[in-house]
């Protein structure tokens, strides 16, 4: 299970480190790395959006879907937050994009 994130964002880095502490099966990979580019290309993704987190586990999920898939694989009580994956993706992606847009303020 791979988390592809923006390693130049301190907020993103902290979240990735937290996720790694939650599950030893996770690996965190910088989106700028050749490994991440090859992994996404293998799944048919040519353009890498640095404001998007990618979760790769047999298939690729992005934005809020990636967050919910990460949460589903964390320890309780955090995994319970994945229940929100049943909300409309327009809503959850809107919230995700707002966080992504403001993430540098929270460093």
C-alpha positions as CSV (number, residue, x, y, z in Angstrom):
1,X,0.0,0.0,0.0
2,X,1.6,3.2,-1.2
3,X,0.8,6.8,-0.2
4,X,2.1,9.2,-2.8
5,X,2.3,12.7,-1.4
6,X,3.9,16.2,-1.8
7,X,7.1,15.9,0.2
8,X,7.8,19.6,0.0
9,X,4.6,20.2,2.1
10,X,5.3,19.9,5.8
11,X,1.6,19.3,6.5
12,X,1.6,16.4,3.9
13,X,4.8,15.0,5.3
14,X,3.4,15.0,8.9
15,X,0.2,13.3,7.7
16,X,2.2,10.7,5.8
17,X,4.5,10.0,8.8
18,X,1.3,9.6,11.0
19,X,-0.1,7.1,8.5
20,X,3.1,5.1,8.5
21,X,3.0,4.9,12.2
22,X,-0.6,3.6,11.9
23,X,0.2,0.7,9.5
24,X,3.5,-0.9,8.8
25,X,2.3,-2.0,5.4
26,X,2.2,1.6,4.2
27,X,5.0,3.1,2.2
28,X,5.2,6.8,1.6
29,X,6.6,7.9,-1.7
30,X,7.3,11.4,-2.9
31,X,5.2,12.3,-6.0
32,X,8.3,13.8,-7.5
33,X,10.2,10.6,-7.4
34,X,10.8,8.4,-10.4
35,X,9.2,5.5,-8.4
36,X,5.9,7.4,-8.0
37,X,5.9,8.5,-11.6
38,X,6.4,4.9,-12.8
39,X,3.8,3.6,-10.4
40,X,1.1,6.1,-11.6
41,X,2.1,5.6,-15.3
42,X,1.6,1.8,-14.8
43,X,-2.0,2.6,-13.7
44,X,-2.5,4.9,-16.7
45,X,-2.0,8.3,-14.9
46,X,0.2,10.6,-17.0
47,X,-0.3,13.9,-15.2
48,X,0.6,14.2,-11.5
49,X,-1.3,16.8,-9.6
50,X,0.9,18.0,-6.6
51,X,-2.3,19.0,-4.7
52,X,-3.6,15.5,-4.7
53,X,-2.7,12.6,-2.5
54,X,-2.7,9.2,-4.3
55,X,-3.2,5.8,-2.6
56,X,-2.0,2.8,-4.6
57,X,-3.2,-0.6,-3.5
58,X,-3.9,-2.7,-6.7
59,X,-5.7,0.4,-8.0
60,X,-5.2,4.1,-7.6
61,X,-7.5,6.3,-5.5
62,X,-7.2,10.1,-5.4
63,X,-8.2,13.0,-3.2
64,X,-10.8,12.2,-0.6
65,X,-11.2,8.6,-1.8
66,X,-7.4,8.1,-1.1
67,X,-7.8,9.6,2.3
68,X,-10.7,7.3,3.1
69,X,-8.7,4.3,1.9
70,X,-5.8,5.3,4.0
71,X,-8.1,5.7,7.0
72,X,-9.7,2.3,6.5
73,X,-6.2,0.8,7.0
74,X,-5.3,2.7,10.2
75,X,-5.8,1.8,13.8
76,X,-9.1,2.4,15.7
77,X,-10.5,5.0,16.4
78,X,-9.1,6.6,13.2
79,X,-10.4,4.0,10.9
80,X,-13.9,4.9,12.0
81,X,-13.6,8.1,10.1
82,X,-13.6,6.1,6.9
83,X,-17.4,5.8,7.3
84,X,-17.6,9.3,5.6
85,X,-16.6,7.7,2.3
86,X,-20.3,7.1,1.8
87,X,-20.9,10.8,1.5
88,X,-21.1,12.2,-2.0
89,X,-17.6,12.5,-3.5
90,X,-18.5,16.0,-4.8
91,X,-18.8,17.1,-1.1
92,X,-15.8,15.2,0.2
93,X,-13.5,16.2,-2.7
94,X,-14.6,19.9,-2.2
95,X,-13.5,19.6,1.4
96,X,-10.3,17.9,0.3
97,X,-9.5,20.6,-2.2
98,X,-10.1,23.3,0.4
99,X,-7.6,21.6,2.7
100,X,-5.1,21.1,-0.2
101,X,-5.4,24.8,-1.1
102,X,-4.7,25.9,2.4
103,X,-2.1,23.2,3.5
104,X,0.9,25.5,3.3
105,X,-0.7,27.8,5.9
106,X,-0.7,24.9,8.5
107,X,3.0,24.1,8.3
